[in-house]
Amino acid sequence: MSISHAASDATTDKKSVALTPDKAADKKQKDIIAMAEEFGLIVGPVTEDIRKELNLRSAEGVAVFEVIGDSLAELAGIKVGAVIAEINKKPVRTLEDFGRLMAEVLPEGNFTVGTWEPTNPENQGQAGQMNFHFVPKRTD
């Protein structure tokens, strides 16, 4: 398919486009990614490869691929390679958990993010190795 053909498909009459479950899930995923970027992170699910690389016991949490400069996430000290395991003491097992919890806490600020970080790979995912980051309310 040519680029112009794909572009014309993308501009289809909006009245005739139904929101299918796949499109709804895709929109939800995009909303979660946008919320993460607003916080200052580029994130994704913890895959089996990431789990093995970080020696985690299970492929749960949200992996931090990039921290955006001058963001709340950077201010809180969250690092590339961290795995977000909880927000305000509530577990983050999936991107959906992350999105739901960020929607609760991001507008108000003053929350904590618990992460496993790759500073000591042989101990990742073991008790006592979690780091907590306080995220203040932005006061621009």
Helices and strands as residue ranges (DSSP letters): H 3-10, G 14-16, H 21-39, E 41-45, H 48-53, E 62-67, H 72-76, E 83-87, E 90-91, H 95-105, E 111-116, G 121-123, E 130-135
